[in-house]
């Protein structure tokens, strides 16, 4: 079974009146890069990368550098191919574009391997501890005009309550774009809206230095927050340690980190309680397995960051199925020992329209796809609708 073709698809969906902000950027569109690998036997695998920044550099890397190395080679060994591609590019691509490109290729090859063997990816990874994963709603971003505090408070209370009424019992909100005082008003409003029993996570998108992050963390302790995500910039591992040492809230991070080597440094230096590799960024499924193994040896829970299309979500669910409870317990309902999956609630046609199958929240959980490979089917008619011509 040889690789016959590798195609890249740059996807963009303008959000129009549904534009929103995190602490770092305005989001006027959803974009990503899909990779389609076809074998000489006709099997097709899908992967995803190019989620951070413009996808064009990732597409160029695949089309002009990596794909020519793979055409005509064996398609059935994603781990081998991943190692070879990283060894080829490590002198100039240890982080960033090349790793995103390898991620997309790797996920597509796992999809092919599963289809060839008639097994879902999680079975090829060693089996599943669960068939569904507890989901959390990522929402409560900032609106297109985030300066009217009174209106923000009113709107965020309604938004937070809507997630609870739709079946979520874990919610993640954003902070970092406004002043500390204004953001604490927003956090108080969300907690007031959802009540004391809903787990609340707070994502800073690395808006702060360590001093301000510690101040924020101590304020968040009053609201029973279950983790603070990316409190400082990803390069500042010393800052991560300072924050983690100073507050009682678990610290999450790693969505902007790459490969086992980057995560090794986070673990060795005691930076995080929750690691958040994005499978479409960190090196794909092959690299994610290594990161998860490292994390377990340090007692760090892995909760993948998910941002992109339905392909990205399917890959994350396949990986999450394989994580053992950390630590093991005979009580299956001790949820703090279980991984959770991010289910962003902002408008995203690339996730909600692109697949023939759709992901539906059921009693707070998402089902792990059970079909061969990733267990999904890309609707190529919809794909063409969002395709940007090369």
N, C-alpha and C positions, 0 to 999 in steps of 0.2 A: 504494500500500500504506500504509494509515493505521493508527495505533494506535487500537484499539477499546476495550481494557480493560487496566488494570494492577492486579494483585492482589498482596497481600503475605501471607506465611505465616510466622508465628513458630513456630519449632521448638525443642523442649526434650526432652532425653533424660536422666533421672536415671541416675547411674552406680552407685548403691548401694554395694556392697562394692568397687567399682573406683575409688573416689575417690582423687585424687592431688594433690600440691602442686608448684608451681614456687616460686621464691624470693618471689613476690609474693602468691600467692593459693592458696586451696584450690579444687579443681575437682570439685564434687559432681555436675555435669551437663555435657552438651554442648548448646550452643544456637547458633542462627543465624537469619537472616532470608533467605528466598528471595523473589524477585520473579518473577512470571509475566506477561509481556506478550503479549497476543493481538492480531493485526492483523485488519482487515476481510476479509482473504483467508483467514483461518483459521490462518495460521502462528503458532507459539508460540515465544517465547524465554524462557530462564531465566537469572536473575542471582542474585548473593548479596552480602550486606552484613551489617551488624549483628553482627559477630563479637566486637567488643571491648565488654565490658560488656553491659547488657541490650539486646536487640534492639528493644524497644518504641519508644524514641524514633526509631529509624531508620524503623520502619514508619509511625509517625505523620507523620514528615516527608514520606515518599513519598505516603501516602494523602491528606493534607490540604493539602500545599503543592505538591509537584512533579508528581504525577499530573494534577491539574486543568490544568496548563500544557501537558500532552502529549496528552491525549485528543483524537483527531481530526486530529493532525498527522502528517506523513510519518514512516514508521518506518525508512526505508532509509539514514539518514545518522547513525550513532552519534557520529562525531567532531563533527559540527555540533551535535547535540543536547547532547553533553557540554559543549561550549564555552558554549552558550546557558544551560544550567542553572548552570554555575559563575559566569558573568557576572551572572546573576540573584541568586545567593546570596552572592557574595564579600564584601559589606559585613558580613555576619553569620555566614558559614559557611565560612571559609577552611580550617578543620580540623575533624575530628570528625564529628558526626552527619550533616551535610549532604553531606560528601564520601563517607561510607559509603553514603548513599542514592544519590548520583549513580553511585557505583561499581556498585551492584546494577543500576540501570537501564541503564547503559552496557553491562555484560556481556550482559544480556538482549537488547539491541538488536544487538550483534555476532552473537549466536546467531541472531537472526532474519535478519540480512543474509546470513549464510552459508547458511542454509537457502533463502532466496529465490534465491540464485545457485547453489545446489548445490555449494558449496565449504566446506571446513573454514576456521575462522577464521584459521589460520596462513597459508593461501594469500592471503586478503584482506589480511594484514599484509605481504605481499611474498614469501612462500615460506619453506620450511623448510630449515634446515641439518642437521636430524636428524629421524628418525622415532621415536626413543626417547631418553629422558633418564636419565642416571645418577642413581639415587635414594640418599638417605641416610635412615637410621632415626633419628627423634627419639624418645628414650626415656630411661630412667634418671632419671625424675622422683623425687620423694620420696613415700614411701607415706603412707597416711592418718595414721599415727602415726610421724612421722619422727625419733623421739628415741632409739631403741634402736640405737646405732651398730654394735654387733656384728652384729645381725641385718641392718641395712642393708648392711653390707659383704658379708655372705654372699649376700644376695638380689641385689645389684647385679652381682656377678660372674656369677651364673647368668643374669640378664636380658641382660647384654651379650653373653655367649656365645651366647644364643639368637638374637640378631639376625645374628650372623656365620653361624651354622649354617643360617639361613633364606635366606642369599644376599646379605646386605649386606656391602659392604667399606668403608662410611663410616658412622659412628655419631656422633650428637650427644647429649650428656648435659647435665644441669642442675646448676648450683651456685648458692650464694647464700643458702640457707635456714639453713645451719648455720655454725659458725665456719670460718675459713680452714683451720685445722688438720684439722678433721673432713672438710671438703670435699676437701682434698688427699688424705686417706686414701681417699675414694670414687674420685677420679680415678685414683689408683695402683691401686686394685682393678680398675677397668675396663680400664686399660692391661694389667695383668697377665692379665686374662681374655681379652682379644681379641688379644694379641700385638703385636709392633712394626710389622706391615705394614698394619694396618687404620687408615684415616684417622680421627682422633678430633677432633671439634669440641666446644667447650664454650660453653654458653649461660648467662649470668649473670642474664638478665631484669632488667637494670639494678639489681642489688642493692647496688652499691658506690659510694663516692665515688672520685675519681681516685686518691688515695693508695693505698687498699686494692686498687683494680683493677690498679694497677701491680704491687703486691706479688703479687697472684694471677697476673698475666700472667707474671711472672718465674718463679714456681713451675711454671706450666703449660709453660713452655719445656722443662723437664726431661723432660716426658712426650711430646714431639713433637706437641703439639696444633697443628692446622692453621688454626683460627681461634678467636678469643674474641668472643662475640656479646653485644651490649648490655652492655658493662662498666659504664657509668654511665647515669644517667637521661637520657632522650632530649632533654631541654631543654638539657643541659650540653654544648654543642658544644666549649667550651674544654676540658672534661674529656676528651672524646673525643680531642682533639688531644694532650693531655698523655700519655694512655695510648698512643696510636699512636706518639708520638715516643720512648717509653721502653722499648718491648718489641719483640721481633722477630716475634711472632705476628701475622698479619693480623687487623685489627679489622673486625668485621661489625656492621651496625646499619641501622635505618631502618624496621622493621616498624610503629613508632608515628609515622611521618612521613607527610605528606600532600602530594600534587600535585608537579609539577615544581619549584615554588618552594621547598618545603621541602627537596627533594633537591638543588637547586642550591646551597643554603647549606651542606649537608653536604659537597658536593664542593669548592666554592670554599674552604672553611675547612679542607680536608684532614682530615676526621674519620674516613673509613672507607676500607678497601680493598675491602670487599664490601658492596654496597647490597642491602637486603632489602625492597623495596616489596611490600606485600600487595595484590594486584589488587582484592580485595573491600573495601579500605580506602582506598587511595591515590588513587582516582579512576577505577578501572576499566581496561579495555584501552586506551582512547583516551589516557588520561593515562600509562599504563605505557609506551607507545611513546615518548612525549616524555622520560620519565625514563631509559629505556634509551639513547636517543640522547645525552642529557647525560652519562650515566655513561661511555659509550664514549669521549667526547671527553676525559674525565679519566683514562682507563685503569682505571676501576673496574668490576669484574665485578658483574653483577646476578644474584642468586639470590633469587627471590621467596619471601617468607614465605607459608606455606600453613597455614591453620587454619580448619576449617569442614567443609562437606559435600563430596560428590563434585563438585558444581558448581564450587566453589572450586578443587579439584585439576585439573579439566578445563581451566578457564580458565588456570591457571598452566602447564600442559603445552602449551597452544596458544601461549602467549607464549614459553615457553622454546625451542620449536622454531625460533623466528625469530632467536635471538641468535647472531651470528657468533662463532667462537672469538676469544678476546681474550688476547694478540694472535694474528693468523693464523699457522698453522703448516701445513706440508705433511704433518706426521705426525699422523694422525687419532687416535692413542692417547695424545697428551700431555694427560692428563686435567685437569691444573691449568689449562689454557686453555679448558676446557669448563664450561658451567653445570651445576648439579645441582639436583635437586628434593627438597623436604622431603616425607617420607612418615611422618608421626607414627604411632607404634606403640601408643599408648594406645587403649583401647576407644572406638570412634566409629561408632555405627550410622548417623549422618548421612552418613558417607562410604561405609561398607561395605555398607549395606542400601538406600540411597535410590535408587540408579540401577539400571536394568535391566542395564546393563553393569557389570562390576566391574573395579577396577584390580588387576592381579596383577603382582608382581615377577617378572621374567624375567632371570636372570643379572645381577642387580643393577640392572636398568633398568625403567622404566615406559614403556609404549608411548604415543605421542601419538595421541589419537583422530583417526581419519581421516574420519569421517562429516561431513555438512554442519553448519555452525555449530560449536558446541562439541563435536559428535560424541557426545553423550550423550542418554539418555532418562530423565527423572525418572519413577519409579514412584509415581503419585499415590495408590495404595492405601497404600504405606508412608508417604508424606508425611502423609496424614490420620492415620495412627497416632501420629505425633510432633507433630501440630499442636496448638498452644495456642489455644483460642477467643479471638477478639478481645473 
